Every structure is written in C-alpha cells, then in structure tokens.
Amino acid sequence: MKEDNKLHVEENEKHLLMDHNYDGIQELNHPLPFWWSFTFYGAIVFSTCYFVYYMFLGGPSLRQEFQKDYAVIIAYQQEYKKKEGIFDPELYAKFSTPENTKKGEEVFTNNCMTCHQEKGRGDIGPNLTDEYWLWAKGTPATIYPVVFNGVPDNGMPVWSEVLSKEEIYEAVAYVQTLHHTHQPNGKAPQGVKVDDN
C-alpha cells in the first residue's frame, strides 16, 4: 500500500474506529450531534401522539377545522358589513360632487349597466329613472345599503365584495342624478311609488 493511501487515525479518534474492514477501508463511528438526535426522536414521539390523537381520541378532522376557521371569517365579514354598511351622510356629501358623480357613472357603466341598462332605464334590474322602488326609497341613505349588501335573492350582487366604499358612494351619487329622468324605452314601474317632491 502506498504511503499516501495508508490509514491514518488521530490518537483521539482511535476509540471511534469500527472493527470491520472493507478492502482496506475502515470507518470512524462519529456519534450524531445531540440536537440532531433530540430532533429525530422528538419527531417520532410527536408523530405518535399526533396519530393517536387524530385517529383514536377524537381530534378534529380537516373539514371540522375548516368549518371552525370559516365560521370566524364569516363572523368578521358580518361585523365588517354591519359597520361599513351604515350610510354616512358626511362621507356621501364628499362623493356627491360633479367630479365624483362622473366617476360614479364609470362605476355604474362597468358594473351596473348589465342589469340596469344605459342611464338606468332598467332591464333585468329595475328602472332607476322613475318614482318606483323595490328595495330602496329613492334616497342616498336607502340606496347605499342596497348596493352595499346587494339583493342576492333577486340576483343583485353584494357589491361591497367587489367595489370599494368610495366607489359605492360614487355610484349612489350617480344613481341620484338618474332619478325622475324617465328615460325613453324604460322598463315598466316595479315596487312602490315614492313621492319625494
């Protein structure tokens, strides 16, 4: 054996030398670090407890955990809708300017026109240009919550899930400009007539 290939073992490692020999190759039995062993055996203990808890001791299923988390999300959403769905006259006053009403027309065109048609004359949704109202009373204070919360049973989306609060106020301001305009070829009146003169 060449001198370069000759086995060299440090004095303080001789006690680690294993007694088997493969083609002149011998191994040192260096023990694993304590942290590694602790993590390894700890993982075994944890996984055993985890398995027993979820399989035999009634631990919640993924579906049950989802339902619990989802209930928390729904509660937060309802609290948000309750808080943000209240009409704020002062905030509305800021958004009922001509400039913001113009923005409201864009919001209406991009989101509401599919059902209410151009200028709010009505199609799937009711006519917004006459004095008849299904869910609101023709005032910003009554129109805002209808837009914010939608009317899912009648196919009107919950717009607070799509539009910002500012966009909803702008859209409401625009709808106010349509009131009493009686657009040609408008949909027949629906709901209750509201006399606000």
C-alpha positions as CSV (number, residue, x, y, z in Angstrom):
1,M,0.0,0.0,0.0
2,K,1.3,3.4,-0.9
3,E,2.2,5.7,1.9
4,D,-0.4,8.2,0.8
5,N,-3.2,5.6,1.0
6,K,-2.2,4.3,4.4
7,L,-4.9,4.6,7.0
8,H,-4.2,7.5,9.3
9,V,-6.2,7.8,12.6
10,E,-5.7,10.6,15.0
11,E,-4.9,9.5,18.6
12,N,-8.1,11.0,20.0
13,E,-10.2,9.2,17.3
14,K,-8.9,5.6,17.8
15,H,-11.7,4.7,20.2
16,L,-14.2,5.6,17.3
17,L,-12.6,3.2,14.8
18,M,-15.0,0.4,13.9
19,D,-13.8,-3.1,13.7
20,H,-14.9,-4.1,10.2
21,N,-12.7,-3.6,7.2
22,Y,-13.8,-3.4,3.5
23,D,-10.9,-3.6,1.0
24,G,-8.7,-1.7,3.5
25,I,-11.3,0.9,4.2
26,Q,-12.3,1.4,7.8
27,E,-14.9,3.7,9.3
28,L,-15.0,6.0,12.2
29,N,-18.2,5.9,14.3
30,H,-18.8,9.6,14.9
31,P,-21.9,10.0,17.0
32,L,-24.6,12.3,15.8
33,P,-24.9,15.7,17.5
34,F,-27.2,15.8,20.4
35,W,-29.5,18.4,18.8
36,W,-30.0,16.1,15.8
37,S,-30.8,13.1,17.9
38,F,-33.2,15.1,20.1
39,T,-35.0,16.4,17.0
40,F,-35.2,13.0,15.4
41,Y,-36.6,11.2,18.5
42,G,-38.7,14.2,19.4
43,A,-40.3,14.0,15.9
44,I,-41.1,10.3,16.5
45,V,-42.8,11.0,19.8
46,F,-44.7,13.9,18.4
47,S,-45.9,12.0,15.3
48,T,-47.0,9.1,17.5
49,C,-49.0,11.4,19.8
50,Y,-50.4,13.2,16.8
51,F,-51.5,10.0,15.1
52,V,-53.2,8.6,18.3
53,Y,-55.0,11.9,19.0
54,Y,-56.4,12.4,15.5
55,M,-57.1,8.7,14.8
56,F,-58.4,7.4,18.1
57,L,-59.0,10.2,20.6
58,G,-61.5,12.3,18.6
59,G,-59.2,15.0,17.2
60,P,-61.0,17.3,14.7
61,S,-61.0,16.4,11.0
62,L,-59.7,18.8,8.4
63,R,-63.4,19.5,7.5
64,Q,-64.2,20.3,11.1
65,E,-61.1,22.6,11.4
66,F,-62.1,24.3,8.2
67,Q,-65.7,24.9,9.4
68,K,-64.4,26.4,12.6
69,D,-62.0,28.7,10.8
70,Y,-64.6,29.6,8.3
71,A,-67.1,30.5,11.0
72,V,-64.6,33.0,12.3
73,I,-64.2,34.5,8.9
74,I,-67.9,34.8,8.4
75,A,-68.3,36.5,11.8
76,Y,-65.6,39.0,10.8
77,Q,-67.3,39.6,7.4
78,Q,-70.7,40.2,9.1
79,E,-69.2,42.6,11.6
80,Y,-67.5,44.5,8.7
81,K,-70.8,44.6,6.8
82,K,-72.6,45.8,9.8
83,K,-70.1,48.6,10.4
84,E,-69.4,49.6,6.9
85,G,-73.0,49.1,5.6
86,I,-74.3,52.1,7.6
87,F,-74.8,55.2,5.4
88,D,-72.6,58.1,6.3
89,P,-74.2,61.5,5.2
90,E,-71.0,63.4,5.7
91,L,-69.0,61.0,3.6
92,Y,-71.7,60.9,1.0
93,A,-71.5,64.7,0.7
94,K,-67.8,64.4,-0.2
95,F,-68.7,62.0,-3.0
96,S,-71.7,63.7,-4.4
97,T,-69.7,66.4,-6.2
98,P,-69.9,66.7,-10.0
99,E,-66.4,65.2,-10.3
100,N,-67.2,62.2,-8.2
101,T,-70.6,61.7,-9.8
102,K,-68.7,61.4,-13.1
103,K,-66.6,58.7,-11.6
104,G,-69.8,57.1,-10.3
105,E,-71.1,57.0,-13.9
106,E,-68.0,55.0,-14.8
107,V,-68.6,52.6,-11.9
108,F,-72.2,52.2,-13.0
109,T,-71.2,51.6,-16.6
110,N,-68.7,49.0,-15.7
111,N,-70.7,47.1,-13.1
112,C,-74.4,48.0,-13.1
113,M,-75.3,48.7,-16.7
114,T,-75.6,45.0,-17.5
115,C,-78.8,44.7,-15.4
116,H,-80.0,48.4,-15.3
117,Q,-79.0,49.4,-18.8
118,E,-77.7,52.7,-20.0
119,K,-78.9,55.7,-18.0
120,G,-80.6,53.3,-15.6
121,R,-83.7,52.6,-17.7
122,G,-83.9,49.0,-16.5
123,D,-83.7,45.5,-18.0
124,I,-83.1,42.6,-15.7
125,G,-82.8,45.1,-12.8
126,P,-85.5,47.7,-12.2
127,N,-85.8,51.1,-13.8
128,L,-83.9,53.7,-11.8
129,T,-85.3,56.7,-13.5
130,D,-88.9,56.7,-12.3
131,E,-90.5,57.1,-8.9
132,Y,-91.0,53.4,-8.1
133,W,-88.6,51.5,-5.9
134,L,-88.3,47.8,-4.9
135,W,-85.8,47.9,-2.1
136,A,-84.8,51.5,-1.5
137,K,-86.9,54.7,-1.2
138,G,-85.1,56.8,-3.7
139,T,-82.8,58.5,-1.2
140,P,-79.0,58.0,-0.9
141,A,-79.5,56.7,2.7
142,T,-81.7,53.9,1.4
143,I,-79.9,53.2,-1.8
144,Y,-76.5,52.8,-0.3
145,P,-77.3,49.7,1.9
146,V,-79.0,48.0,-1.1
147,V,-75.9,48.5,-3.2
148,F,-73.5,47.6,-0.3
149,N,-75.3,44.4,0.7
150,G,-76.9,43.6,-2.7
151,V,-80.1,41.6,-3.1
152,P,-78.8,38.1,-3.7
153,D,-82.3,36.5,-3.8
154,N,-83.1,38.7,-6.8
155,G,-79.7,38.4,-8.4
156,M,-78.1,41.6,-7.4
157,P,-74.5,41.0,-6.3
158,V,-73.1,42.1,-2.9
159,W,-71.2,45.0,-4.4
160,S,-69.2,45.6,-1.2
161,E,-67.3,42.4,-2.1
162,V,-66.3,43.9,-5.5
163,L,-66.3,47.7,-5.1
164,S,-64.6,49.9,-2.6
165,K,-66.7,52.0,-0.2
166,E,-65.7,55.1,-2.2
167,E,-66.9,53.5,-5.5
168,I,-70.2,52.6,-3.9
169,Y,-70.8,56.2,-2.7
170,E,-69.8,57.5,-6.2
171,A,-72.3,55.1,-7.8
172,V,-75.1,56.1,-5.4
173,A,-74.4,59.8,-6.3
174,Y,-74.7,58.9,-9.9
175,V,-77.9,57.0,-9.4
176,Q,-79.3,60.1,-7.8
177,T,-78.8,62.0,-11.0
178,L,-81.0,59.4,-12.8
179,H,-83.9,59.9,-10.5
180,H,-87.0,61.4,-12.3
181,T,-85.3,61.5,-15.7
182,H,-87.8,58.9,-17.1
183,Q,-85.5,57.6,-19.8
184,P,-87.2,56.6,-23.1
185,N,-87.9,52.8,-23.5
186,G,-87.6,52.4,-19.8
187,K,-88.7,49.3,-18.0
188,A,-92.2,49.3,-16.6
189,P,-92.5,50.5,-13.0
190,Q,-91.8,48.0,-10.2
191,G,-92.3,48.2,-6.5
192,V,-93.8,51.1,-4.5
193,K,-94.2,54.6,-5.7
194,V,-92.2,57.0,-3.6
195,D,-93.3,60.6,-3.6
196,D,-90.3,62.7,-2.6
197,N,-91.3,66.0,-4.1
